[in-house]
Structures are given as C-alpha cells and as structure tokens.
Amino acid sequence: MTSEDRFFALFKPEAGRLYRTAWAILGNEADAGDAVQETTIRAYRAFDQLKGGAVAFPAWIRRILVNTCTQIIRKRTRVIPVERPEDLSEERMTPDMQLSLDGDVWDAVRELDERYRAVVVLRFLNDMQLEDIATALDIPLGTVKSRLHTALKVLRTKLQAENGERRGAV
C-alpha cells in the first residue's frame, strides 16, 4: 500500500466530520469546503511527519483543520452572511456531512465570537476533551475552560431570553 493509499484510507472516514467542524467554525459552506480542501493538501504533504500512526491521525488532521479555519477567520476583511444548516443545498451534502443542529441553538452559536464558537464546536459537535481542544487551538487549558464557560453562559442567557419572548407572545 502506497503512502497516498494509506493517507486516503485514514482520511476518508474523517472527511464528513472535518467538513461539519469547518462549517460550524466558519459559518458558511464555501469557507468550510475551502478549509477542508486546504487541510487535505497540508495533511497530505506532511503525512510522513505523523507520529502515532492511524490512532493519532484523527486528532492530527483536526488540529490542521482548526489551524486552517483560524487562518481563514484572520484573513476575512468583510462580514460574510451565514446560512442556517437547513438552507444548505441537499444535493451537495453527502449523508456524513448532514448537520443535525437545532435552528435556534445554531443561531445562538453562530452569533458567538469566533474564538468562543470554535471551543463550543470542538467540544460539543466533535465531542473533544478540553485538553484536546487546548492542543488543537494551541491555547492554555485554562483559556479553553474560560471560553467554554463564557460561551455557555452567553448561550444560556440568549436562549432563555428567546424562550421567554415566545411564551409572552403566545
């Protein structure tokens, strides 16, 4: 089996998760596709540097993806409208790319500052441990905990306020 075959055998099961992660961090389909494509290129070029083999591959490629998403966010010079998950074109999404995020919750997450959104996405969409998030984002564990706490507090407040508005309108 060639190096290319080994890479794509490891990459294929991760592709959908990478896309969902990029979409959730970046907030739109086009940037998510670009991030996954760039991640694939970077990971393929550095594949011989992977330590730990197949077991380490998912965390390794996720770190590359998060770094790529961070670079895309830094390069943004204008606000880009963000589609809701239900607005994504169904014909372009494969079953492993399907997003199962509730609209109200997704709207609230989408409104978070990017640094908070990244932590929330990695923790709850990718089910990553806090230590792994710190490694992926290259920030201290305490910062991850602080950002997650702040993000959850903001989300709780926003969702409770929206829920209260709906009850008052009924």
C-alpha positions in Angstrom: 0.0 0.0 0.0 1.5 3.3 -1.0 1.7 6.4 1.2 -1.1 8.0 -0.8 -3.3 5.0 -0.3 -2.6 4.9 3.5 -3.4 8.7 3.7 -6.7 8.5 1.9 -7.7 5.3 3.8 -7.3 7.3 7.0 -8.8 10.5 5.6 -12.0 9.1 4.1 -13.7 8.3 7.4 -12.8 11.7 8.8 -14.0 13.8 5.8 -17.6 14.3 7.0 -16.6 15.2 10.5 -13.9 17.7 9.2 -16.5 19.3 6.9 -19.0 19.7 9.8 -16.4 21.1 12.1 -15.2 23.6 9.5 -18.8 24.6 8.7 -19.6 25.1 12.3 -16.5 27.2 13.0 -16.5 29.3 9.8 -20.3 29.6 9.4 -20.7 29.0 5.7 -20.5 26.3 3.1 -17.9 27.9 0.8 -15.3 28.6 3.5 -15.9 25.1 5.0 -15.2 23.5 1.7 -12.0 25.6 1.2 -10.8 24.8 4.7 -11.3 21.0 4.2 -9.5 21.2 0.8 -6.6 23.2 2.3 -6.4 20.8 5.2 -6.3 17.8 2.9 -3.4 19.3 1.0 -1.5 20.3 4.1 -2.0 17.0 5.8 -1.1 15.0 2.7 2.2 17.0 2.3 3.0 16.4 6.0 1.8 12.8 6.2 5.3 11.4 6.6 5.7 13.6 9.8 2.6 12.0 11.5 3.7 10.3 14.7 1.5 7.7 16.3 0.1 6.2 13.1 -3.6 5.5 12.4 -4.5 6.1 16.0 -3.2 9.7 16.0 -4.5 10.6 12.6 -7.9 12.0 13.6 -6.6 14.4 16.2 -3.7 15.3 14.0 -5.8 16.2 11.0 -8.4 18.0 13.2 -5.6 20.2 14.5 -4.6 21.1 11.0 -8.2 21.9 10.2 -8.6 24.1 13.2 -5.4 26.0 12.3 -6.7 26.4 8.7 -10.0 27.7 10.0 -8.3 30.1 12.2 -6.2 31.4 9.3 -9.3 31.9 7.2 -11.0 33.8 10.0 -8.0 36.1 10.3 -8.0 36.7 6.6 -11.6 37.8 6.5 -11.9 41.5 5.7 -15.7 41.7 5.5 -18.7 40.1 7.1 -20.0 37.1 5.1 -23.6 36.1 5.5 -24.0 32.7 7.1 -26.6 30.2 6.0 -28.6 28.2 8.5 -28.0 24.4 8.3 -31.4 23.8 6.8 -30.6 26.2 4.0 -27.6 24.2 2.8 -28.2 22.6 -0.6 -29.2 19.0 0.0 -27.7 17.8 -3.3 -24.2 19.0 -2.3 -24.2 17.3 1.0 -23.4 13.6 1.5 -25.0 11.7 4.4 -21.9 12.1 6.6 -22.0 15.8 6.1 -25.6 16.3 7.3 -25.9 18.7 10.2 -28.3 17.9 12.9 -28.2 21.2 14.7 -31.4 22.8 16.0 -32.1 26.1 14.3 -32.4 28.2 17.5 -29.4 26.7 19.1 -27.4 27.0 15.9 -28.4 30.7 15.5 -27.2 31.4 19.0 -23.9 29.5 18.5 -23.4 31.3 15.1 -23.7 34.7 16.9 -20.8 33.9 19.3 -17.5 35.5 18.7 -15.3 33.1 16.6 -13.0 32.2 19.5 -15.9 31.1 21.6 -17.7 29.4 18.7 -14.6 27.3 18.0 -14.4 26.0 21.5 -18.1 25.2 21.6 -18.0 23.4 18.2 -15.0 21.3 19.1 -16.4 20.4 22.5 -20.0 19.6 21.5 -20.0 18.9 17.8 -16.7 16.9 17.8 -17.0 15.7 21.4 -13.4 16.6 22.1 -12.0 16.7 25.6 -10.9 20.1 26.9 -7.2 19.1 26.8 -7.5 18.1 23.1 -9.2 21.4 22.4 -6.3 23.3 24.0 -3.9 21.3 21.9 -5.9 21.8 18.7 -6.2 25.6 19.2 -2.8 26.0 20.7 -4.1 27.8 23.8 -3.8 27.0 27.5 -6.3 24.6 29.1 -7.5 27.4 31.4 -8.3 29.6 28.4 -10.4 26.7 26.9 -12.3 26.4 30.2 -12.8 30.1 30.5 -14.0 30.5 26.9 -16.3 27.5 27.2 -17.8 28.8 30.4 -18.3 32.3 28.9 -19.8 30.8 25.7 -22.3 28.6 27.6 -23.3 31.5 29.8 -24.0 33.7 26.8 -25.9 30.9 25.0 -28.0 30.1 28.1 -28.9 33.8 28.6 -29.8 34.2 24.9 -31.8 31.0 24.6 -33.7 31.8 27.8 -34.5 35.3 26.6 -35.8 33.9 23.3 -37.8 31.3 25.0 -39.3 33.9 27.3 -40.2 36.1 24.3 -42.0 33.1 22.7 -44.0 32.4 25.8 -45.0 36.0 26.1 -46.2 36.1 22.5 -48.5 33.1 22.9 
